[in-house]
Amino acid sequence: MSLHKNYIAGEWVGSDGNPNINPSNTNEVVGLYASASVVDTQGAIAAAKAAFPAWSRSGILTRQAILKKAADEIFARREELGALLSREEGKTLAEGIGETIRASQIFEFFAGECLRLKGESVPSVRPNIGVDMTREAVGVVGIITPWNFPIAIPAWKIAPALAYGNTVVFKPADLVPGCSWAIVDILVRAGLPHGVLNLVMGKGSVVGQTMLDSPDINAITFTGSTNTGKRVAMSSIEHNRKYQLEMGGKNPFVVLDDAELDVAVEAAVNSAFFSTGQRCTASSRMIVTEGIHDRFVEAVVTRLNDLVIDDALKAGTHIGPVVDASQLKQDLDYIALGQSEGAKLAFGGRVLSRENPGFYLQPALFTEATNQMRISREEIFGPVASIIRVKDYEEALQVANDTPFGLSSGIATTSLKYATHFKRNAEAGMVMVNLPTAGVDFHVPFGGRKGSSYGSREQGSYAVEFFTTVKTSYTLS
């Protein structure tokens, strides 16, 4: 099996490889991927710093052409790359292909953004003086991505970084290096100059820490756990660098008495359990008013009984495996905790056996939960959700907002009054009405509030805020 190497200063480097294991079939090694050392990572940072002056002043058509070429290849290879994603992360093939298409759309969008960079010109308050406000690249950008969206999240960080003239040191999650390696390979062959994009795979304790310790990284964009996000913040403050954090969520999905039951059930089940619940936007708290509560519980259990949990690549699979043994243990520990706290396990929660060995878990649904239970306060990051009964809309809103997180929030209702009020008063960065809480278009901003996010939004035209800095210039005419 060939070794997939790190990419540093225009060269593929590395000698030892770590196996990338398929969670649907732990007997299968997806590929061997090199691990970068401290010295490798320092070399990548130095290469990005050296490449920055030329790349930041390169023509916008040059950048546009490279990103568009990458977008076209990703789309053309969507089935191949989607299968790779499903093999290394465990999403169903349909989800893997869909995420790959989204990555292509992101690169195409930011290819266009290369040509849409705007500034302002205004008169000074002093006569015969003009003032220009322009945007320039920040410098060397460190990118650290999680394992749950192994092609879309790297795309929505790398594409704007390059589009606006930054150079990149990119560390993907060591659990899912395959899609990240493929993206870098595509961009290299699309024509990126040496040093502009550097791939350093490996452990966060080695690669990530070296990035955090470097004074030559001018900005870091991070998606991952809350604890690691705090470390990114502290190191960035020390080095006076920009930082952007996307972290946890404990997202609510409110169901009111007037909701259309089928719509509410489908949105709630999709929010909580699809992609094996391994989404920061997943709704693991279903907050249901008492008039519809019993019917909703019955309908959700019926829907869960119909779901097929199996190999991610197998036709007809709705939910694939949990990503690895460590995550499976965490999910099972929370299921046991929920029962010990007094919640009723109304469905699932069992480890499943399938044709091949894998990390298969039946979706778990708790009822009779309260918002004070740990299963309602802490992010589980698996196919585990709780139903909390409330009296009315006012209590539902209060419970929905009673969380240290604020990423996504949803409501099922046919009332324009309640939908409008919820959109205004939900303490979250993204709000969905009669839709799953997971799933944001590639051209609109993504991000949250409170403990979920810090810094400017990701995606769409709002990405310019993080990946550029503003310069104000005066000219005497």
N, C-alpha and C positions, 0 to 999 in steps of 0.2 A: 504494500500500500504506500503510495507516494506521500511525501511530507509536504504540508502546506506551510510555507515559511512566513515570517514577518516581513514587512516591506518598509525599509528604512533608507532614506537618502537615495531613492531610485534603485535599490538592490533588494532582491529577495534573500533573506538571511535566516539562519537557524539550522541546528543539526539534530536536536532531540525533539520528539513529538509526543504529545499526549492524545489518547484516544477520545474521540467524540462519540458518545454512546447514544443509541436510539432508545428513548424511553418506552416506545411501543414494543421493542424487541431488544432486550438488553444483551442478547447474544451478538447483535450486529454493531460493528464499529463503522460509523458514518465516514470517518476520516481521521488522519493524524495531523495535529496542529501544533506548531512550535510555540514555546513559551519564551517571552522576552525577559532578559535580565535587567538589572539596574543600569548596567553599561549600555545595553541595547536601547533602553528607554531614553537615557541621556543623549545618545546619538541621534535618536529620532527628534528630540526637542531641538538639538543643535541644527539638524538638517532643516527643520521647519523655520527656525529663526533665520537661517541663511537664505532660504528661498523666499521669505516674505517681501523684501523690497521689490523684487522683479514681479512677483505674482500680484501684489497689491496695486501695481501700476500697469498691469497688463490690459490689453484692450477688452472691452466688454463683449465684443463678438467672439473673441477667443474663448472666454469663459462660457459664453452661451453655447457655442458649438460643442464643447466638451460635455457639458451637462446634458444637452439634448441627445448627443450620441449615446451617453450612458443610459438615459431614459429609454431610448429606443431598444437598446440591447436587453435591458431588464424586462421590458414588455415582451419582446420576442421570445425570451427564455422563461416566461412566467410559469409554465408548467414544470419545467426542470427545477427552477429555483424554488417554486412553491413546494415541490416534493422534498427538496433538501431541507427547507424550513420545517416541514411536518416531521421529517425523520429525526431532526436534531432537537426540536422543541416539544413536539407532541400534539400540535394543533391538527385538526382534520385537514385533509388535502384541499378541500374547498376554502377553508380559512387561510391556509398557506398560500394558495394561488391568489386569493383576494388581497392578502397583505402585500404580496409581490407586485401586483398591479398598482396598489397604492404607492409603493415605493417608486415605481416608474412615473406615476402622476406627480409625485413630489419633485423629482428631478426635473421633469418637464416644466412644472410651475416655476421653479427657481432658475431654470434656463431663461425663462421670460423675465424674471425679476432682474437679471443682469442688465436688461435693456430698459428697465423702468425705475432705476434709482433716481430719486428726486432730491432737489434742494430748494432753497428759497432765496429770493433777492428782495430786500426792502430798503427804503431810504433811511439814512440816519436822521436823528433829530438835529444834527448839525448840517448846515448847507454844503452841497457839493461833495457829499460823502455817500458812498454806497456800501451796503452790508450784505454779504453772502453767507448763507448757512448751508454747509455741505456735509455729507456723510463719508467717512473713510473707514477702511478696515481696522479692526481692533489690534490684530497682530497674530500671534500664535495661539490657536484655540485648542484646548484639551477637551476631548469628547469621550465620555464614559457612559456606556449604554447597558441596559439590563438584558436579561435572557428572555423575557416574555414576548417582546416584539422584535425579533432578531434581524429584521430587514427594514421595517417601517421606521423605527426610532433612529437607527443609524442614518437612514435617508433624510429624515427631517432635521437632523443636526448637521450632517456633512454638507448637504446641498446648499443651504443658505450660507454656511461658513465659506465655502468656495465661491459662491456666486458674488459675495460682497468683498472678495479679495483677501480673505484670511488664509493662512496655512494651518494645517491640522496635524495633531497627534491623536490617534484614535485607538482607544482601548475598549473592545467589546467584552461582554460577559464571557468568562472562560468556559461556561457551560454550553454556549452556542456560538462557536467561532466560525462555523461554516458559511453562513449567509454574509457575515461581515467580510470574510476573506473574498468571497465572490464579488461583492460590491467594489472593494478596493481594486481587485483585478480588472474589473470592467472599466473603472475610472482611469486606471493606469493605461490601459490599451486605448482609451478614448483620447489620450494625448496630454494628460497632466504632466507638467515639468517635474523633474526630480526634486524631492524634498517638500513639495506642496502638500502631499498627503502621505502620512506615515502610519502604518499599522503595527501596533505592539500588542500582541495577544499574551494572556497569562493571568496570574493571580493579582487581585487587587492589592494585596499586601506588598507586592513587589512593584508591579507596573504602575498601579494607581497611586501608591504612596510616593513613588519617584516623581510622578507628574505633580502631585500636590506640593512636594518639597521644592520644585523648581521655580526660581524667580524669573525664568525666561518664558513661562507660559502666561500670556496676558489675559486669558479668559478661560473659564471651565464651565461646560454645560454637562450636567449630570442628571441621570434618571436612575433611581434605585431606592434603597431603603432609607428610612428616616435617620437612623443612626449614622450611616455613611454620609448622608447629606449634611449632617451637622459637622462632620469632619472636613468635608469639602468647604463648607462655609468658614470654619475657623482658619484653615490654612490659607484661604483666599483673602481673608481680612489681613492676615499676617503679611501677605505679599502684595496687598493693595491691588488685587486683580478683580475683574468682573466675574460674577458667578451666577449661575442659573440652576435652580434645583426643581426637579419634579420627583415627588416622593410618594408617600402612602395615601390611602383613602379608606374610608369606612362609609361608603356611599349609601344614602337612603333611597328607597323607592316607595313612594306613598300611593296607597290605593284607597280612593274615596268610595262611599256608598253608591254614588251615581256613575261610577266607571262602567264601561262596557267590559264585561267579565273576560271575554276571549282576548280582547286587546290587552287588558291588564295582565293576564296570565302569561301571554306570549312575551310581552315586554319584560316582565319580572323574571321569568325563567331564562330568557336570553341574557339579561343583565347579570344574573347571579351565577349561571352555570356554564354557559358556552365559553369556549376557549379554556375549559376546565376551571373556570373562575379565576384564572391567572391573569387578571387585568386590573390595573390600578383604578379603572373606572367601573369595575364590577359592583353591583349592588348586593351587598351581603346583609343589609337590613331592609326587610319589607315591612313597612309601617301601614297597618290596615285598619280602617275604621270598623266598628263593631257590627254595623248593619250588613256588611258584605263579607266579613271575616270568615265565617264557616264555609260559605260557598267558595270563596277564594282558596282556602286551604285545600278543600276537596279537589278543586280543579287543578291546582298546582301539583298535587300528588298524582293525579291521573296523568298529567302531562309528563311528569318525571318518569312514570312507569313506561311511557312510550319511547323514551330516549335510549339510544343504543350507545353503549360505552365499549369501545374496541380500538383496534389498531388504527392509528391516524390515517393510514393510506388505504384502508379498506372501504369499499363502497358501502354507503349506508350508515357509516359511523357518524353520530352526532357529537360525541365528546370523546376526545382521546385521553391518553394517560396524563398523570401528574408528571412534572418535568424530571424529577429524580427522587432517590430514596430519602434524601434529607427533607425535601418539601412534603413528601408523602407522610413522613413521621410527624412533621409539624401539623399537617391537616388532621391526622388521627389524634394527636394530643389535644387539639382544640375540640374535636368531637367529644372526647372523654371529659374535657373540662366543662363543656356545655351541659352534659348530663349531670355532672357533679354539682353544677350551679342551680339545677332545678328545671332547666328547659327540657321539653319533651322532644325526643328524636322521632319525628313523625314519618320520616322516610330516609332510607339509605344509610350511608356512612360506613359501608363494608368494603374491605379490600376484595377485588374481583380477580378471578383467574381467567385467562384467555389462551388462545392457541399458542402464543409465544409469551415468554416471561416479560412482564412490564409492570409499570407503576399505576395499576388501574384502581380507581376509587369510585364507588357509587356515589353520586351526588347526595349530600346530606342536608336535610331540611329540618330545622327546629321550629317548634311552636311553643307558646306559653313563655316566650322569652321577654325579658325586660331590657330597657336601654342601659341599665346599670351593670349588667353581666359583662364579663370580659369578652365573651364571644360577640357582644354588641359594641364593644369599645375598641378592640384591637384588630388590626388587619390580619386576616388569616391567609389570604392569597391562595385560595383553593376553592373547590366546589362545595362550599359550606355556607349556608344562609339561614337567617333567623327571621321569624315572623313575630312582630310586636303588635299586639292589639291596642288600639286607642279609641277614645270616645268619638272625636269629631275632627274636623279639619284643623282647628286651632291647636289641639293637642298634637296632631300629626306633624304640623309645622315645627312646634317646639321640640319634639323628639328628633325630627330630622336634623335640626340645627344643633342639637346637643351632642357634639362630637368635636374632638380636636382637629379633625380633618375638614377639608372643604373643596374637594376636587369636582365631583359630579353629583347631581341630584335629579331625581325623576318623580313624576306624578302621573297617575292615571285618573282622569276625570273627564266628564262631558260638560263641566261648568266653565264657561269663559271667565266668570268672576274668580273662581278658585285658581284656575290656570294662570291668569294674569297676576293675581296676588302672589302665587307661589314663585313665579319667575322673578318677581321683584324682591321677594323676601327670603328665598332660599340662599343660605350662606355657602355658596359654591361657585366655582369659576365657570361651570357649564351646567345648564338646566335642560332637561328633556321632558316634553309633555306627550304622553301616550306613545313613547318610544323607549327602547332600551337606553340605559345610561351609558353604555359603551358604544362608541362609534361616532367619530367626529370627522367631517370632511377634510380633505388634505389642504384646502385653500382658506381655512378659517382658523382663528387662534385656539390653541390648546393650553390649558393650565388651570390652576386652582387657587384657593385661598387658605388662610390659617396654616396648619401644619402640612398641607399637601404640596405647596409650591412656594418658591421664592424667586423674585426677579421677573423680568418681562416674559411675555407669552411666547410660546413656540408655534411654528407653522404659519403659513400664509404671509401676508404682507407685514404682519406684526413681528416677524422674526428679525426684521431690520433693526429693531430696537436693541437687541442683544449683540448682534454680530457687527455692528458699526458704532463709531463714536462721532459726535457732532463737532464740527469746526466752524467757528464764526470768524469771518475775514472782513476787513475794512479796506476800502480803496478811495483815495482822494482823486476826484476827477478834475 
